[in-house]
């Protein structure tokens, strides 16, 4: 399931541990003031440089292992 939402919605999923992986994009460009994004804590799986941006993939350490059939 993909969850797209504002800071409040995403924080609710993080607080309840209802996530397996998350993709975090960071850019040096500042858009101004606004609501701070939630900061998930997890096991870093990968980091990719995409131009000036960074993509970090985190896995929830409490998530069940993925078993593909």
PyMOL commands that place a pseudoatom at each C-alpha (Angstrom):
pseudoatom trace, name=CA, resn=UNK, resi=1, chain=A, elem=C, hetatm=0, pos=[0.000, 0.000, 0.000]
pseudoatom trace, name=CA, resn=UNK, resi=2, chain=A, elem=C, hetatm=0, pos=[1.237, 3.471, -0.777]
pseudoatom trace, name=CA, resn=UNK, resi=3, chain=A, elem=C, hetatm=0, pos=[0.316, 6.224, 1.655]
pseudoatom trace, name=CA, resn=UNK, resi=4, chain=A, elem=C, hetatm=0, pos=[0.480, 9.767, 0.393]
pseudoatom trace, name=CA, resn=UNK, resi=5, chain=A, elem=C, hetatm=0, pos=[-0.626, 12.449, 2.748]
pseudoatom trace, name=CA, resn=UNK, resi=6, chain=A, elem=C, hetatm=0, pos=[0.310, 15.468, 4.705]
pseudoatom trace, name=CA, resn=UNK, resi=7, chain=A, elem=C, hetatm=0, pos=[2.538, 15.518, 7.753]
pseudoatom trace, name=CA, resn=UNK, resi=8, chain=A, elem=C, hetatm=0, pos=[-0.297, 14.571, 10.118]
pseudoatom trace, name=CA, resn=UNK, resi=9, chain=A, elem=C, hetatm=0, pos=[-1.427, 11.497, 8.143]
pseudoatom trace, name=CA, resn=UNK, resi=10, chain=A, elem=C, hetatm=0, pos=[2.095, 10.180, 7.597]
pseudoatom trace, name=CA, resn=UNK, resi=11, chain=A, elem=C, hetatm=0, pos=[3.016, 10.750, 11.250]
pseudoatom trace, name=CA, resn=UNK, resi=12, chain=A, elem=C, hetatm=0, pos=[0.018, 8.640, 12.321]
pseudoatom trace, name=CA, resn=UNK, resi=13, chain=A, elem=C, hetatm=0, pos=[1.276, 5.676, 10.281]
pseudoatom trace, name=CA, resn=UNK, resi=14, chain=A, elem=C, hetatm=0, pos=[4.823, 6.120, 11.620]
pseudoatom trace, name=CA, resn=UNK, resi=15, chain=A, elem=C, hetatm=0, pos=[3.681, 6.389, 15.253]
pseudoatom trace, name=CA, resn=UNK, resi=16, chain=A, elem=C, hetatm=0, pos=[1.656, 3.182, 14.977]
pseudoatom trace, name=CA, resn=UNK, resi=17, chain=A, elem=C, hetatm=0, pos=[4.454, 1.314, 13.204]
pseudoatom trace, name=CA, resn=UNK, resi=18, chain=A, elem=C, hetatm=0, pos=[2.212, 0.730, 10.189]
pseudoatom trace, name=CA, resn=UNK, resi=19, chain=A, elem=C, hetatm=0, pos=[4.939, 0.912, 7.574]
pseudoatom trace, name=CA, resn=UNK, resi=20, chain=A, elem=C, hetatm=0, pos=[7.458, -1.470, 6.022]
pseudoatom trace, name=CA, resn=UNK, resi=21, chain=A, elem=C, hetatm=0, pos=[9.578, 0.849, 3.895]
pseudoatom trace, name=CA, resn=UNK, resi=22, chain=A, elem=C, hetatm=0, pos=[9.702, 4.532, 3.136]
pseudoatom trace, name=CA, resn=UNK, resi=23, chain=A, elem=C, hetatm=0, pos=[11.349, 6.562, 0.402]
pseudoatom trace, name=CA, resn=UNK, resi=24, chain=A, elem=C, hetatm=0, pos=[12.622, 9.983, 1.455]
pseudoatom trace, name=CA, resn=UNK, resi=25, chain=A, elem=C, hetatm=0, pos=[13.610, 12.604, -1.095]
pseudoatom trace, name=CA, resn=UNK, resi=26, chain=A, elem=C, hetatm=0, pos=[15.832, 15.474, 0.078]
pseudoatom trace, name=CA, resn=UNK, resi=27, chain=A, elem=C, hetatm=0, pos=[16.685, 18.517, -1.978]
pseudoatom trace, name=CA, resn=UNK, resi=28, chain=A, elem=C, hetatm=0, pos=[18.845, 21.552, -1.229]
pseudoatom trace, name=CA, resn=UNK, resi=29, chain=A, elem=C, hetatm=0, pos=[16.098, 23.826, -2.606]
pseudoatom trace, name=CA, resn=UNK, resi=30, chain=A, elem=C, hetatm=0, pos=[14.079, 25.532, 0.140]
pseudoatom trace, name=CA, resn=UNK, resi=31, chain=A, elem=C, hetatm=0, pos=[10.426, 26.185, -0.605]
pseudoatom trace, name=CA, resn=UNK, resi=32, chain=A, elem=C, hetatm=0, pos=[9.893, 28.566, 2.286]
pseudoatom trace, name=CA, resn=UNK, resi=33, chain=A, elem=C, hetatm=0, pos=[8.108, 28.073, 5.550]
pseudoatom trace, name=CA, resn=UNK, resi=34, chain=A, elem=C, hetatm=0, pos=[5.553, 25.379, 6.163]
pseudoatom trace, name=CA, resn=UNK, resi=35, chain=A, elem=C, hetatm=0, pos=[4.872, 22.250, 8.160]
pseudoatom trace, name=CA, resn=UNK, resi=36, chain=A, elem=C, hetatm=0, pos=[7.928, 20.144, 8.905]
pseudoatom trace, name=CA, resn=UNK, resi=37, chain=A, elem=C, hetatm=0, pos=[7.930, 16.671, 7.385]
pseudoatom trace, name=CA, resn=UNK, resi=38, chain=A, elem=C, hetatm=0, pos=[7.871, 13.639, 9.694]
pseudoatom trace, name=CA, resn=UNK, resi=39, chain=A, elem=C, hetatm=0, pos=[11.256, 12.014, 10.288]
pseudoatom trace, name=CA, resn=UNK, resi=40, chain=A, elem=C, hetatm=0, pos=[11.035, 8.220, 10.257]
pseudoatom trace, name=CA, resn=UNK, resi=41, chain=A, elem=C, hetatm=0, pos=[13.667, 6.139, 12.042]
pseudoatom trace, name=CA, resn=UNK, resi=42, chain=A, elem=C, hetatm=0, pos=[14.633, 2.885, 10.393]
pseudoatom trace, name=CA, resn=UNK, resi=43, chain=A, elem=C, hetatm=0, pos=[17.308, 0.712, 8.869]
pseudoatom trace, name=CA, resn=UNK, resi=44, chain=A, elem=C, hetatm=0, pos=[18.907, 2.415, 5.870]
pseudoatom trace, name=CA, resn=UNK, resi=45, chain=A, elem=C, hetatm=0, pos=[18.647, 0.120, 2.852]
pseudoatom trace, name=CA, resn=UNK, resi=46, chain=A, elem=C, hetatm=0, pos=[19.992, 2.433, 0.173]
pseudoatom trace, name=CA, resn=UNK, resi=47, chain=A, elem=C, hetatm=0, pos=[20.838, 6.011, -0.711]
pseudoatom trace, name=CA, resn=UNK, resi=48, chain=A, elem=C, hetatm=0, pos=[20.873, 7.320, -4.265]
pseudoatom trace, name=CA, resn=UNK, resi=49, chain=A, elem=C, hetatm=0, pos=[22.172, 10.622, -5.652]
pseudoatom trace, name=CA, resn=UNK, resi=50, chain=A, elem=C, hetatm=0, pos=[19.708, 11.997, -8.209]
pseudoatom trace, name=CA, resn=UNK, resi=51, chain=A, elem=C, hetatm=0, pos=[21.181, 15.195, -9.559]
pseudoatom trace, name=CA, resn=UNK, resi=52, chain=A, elem=C, hetatm=0, pos=[21.277, 17.574, -6.589]
pseudoatom trace, name=CA, resn=UNK, resi=53, chain=A, elem=C, hetatm=0, pos=[18.677, 15.499, -4.726]
pseudoatom trace, name=CA, resn=UNK, resi=54, chain=A, elem=C, hetatm=0, pos=[19.083, 12.419, -2.530]
pseudoatom trace, name=CA, resn=UNK, resi=55, chain=A, elem=C, hetatm=0, pos=[16.734, 9.449, -2.231]
pseudoatom trace, name=CA, resn=UNK, resi=56, chain=A, elem=C, hetatm=0, pos=[17.013, 7.376, 0.954]
pseudoatom trace, name=CA, resn=UNK, resi=57, chain=A, elem=C, hetatm=0, pos=[15.153, 4.089, 1.429]
pseudoatom trace, name=CA, resn=UNK, resi=58, chain=A, elem=C, hetatm=0, pos=[14.457, 3.065, 5.042]
pseudoatom trace, name=CA, resn=UNK, resi=59, chain=A, elem=C, hetatm=0, pos=[12.983, -0.160, 6.388]
pseudoatom trace, name=CA, resn=UNK, resi=60, chain=A, elem=C, hetatm=0, pos=[11.009, -0.364, 9.616]
pseudoatom trace, name=CA, resn=UNK, resi=61, chain=A, elem=C, hetatm=0, pos=[13.067, -2.647, 11.914]
pseudoatom trace, name=CA, resn=UNK, resi=62, chain=A, elem=C, hetatm=0, pos=[9.814, -3.883, 13.499]
pseudoatom trace, name=CA, resn=UNK, resi=63, chain=A, elem=C, hetatm=0, pos=[8.230, -4.900, 10.179]
pseudoatom trace, name=CA, resn=UNK, resi=64, chain=A, elem=C, hetatm=0, pos=[7.629, -8.562, 9.401]
pseudoatom trace, name=CA, resn=UNK, resi=65, chain=A, elem=C, hetatm=0, pos=[9.977, -10.114, 6.822]
pseudoatom trace, name=CA, resn=UNK, resi=66, chain=A, elem=C, hetatm=0, pos=[8.682, -9.994, 3.271]
pseudoatom trace, name=CA, resn=UNK, resi=67, chain=A, elem=C, hetatm=0, pos=[7.920, -13.491, 1.937]
pseudoatom trace, name=CA, resn=UNK, resi=68, chain=A, elem=C, hetatm=0, pos=[7.200, -13.524, -1.770]
pseudoatom trace, name=CA, resn=UNK, resi=69, chain=A, elem=C, hetatm=0, pos=[5.638, -16.689, -3.175]
for i in range(1, 69): cmd.bond("trace and resi %d" % i, "trace and resi %d" % (i + 1))
show_as sticks, trace
zoom trace
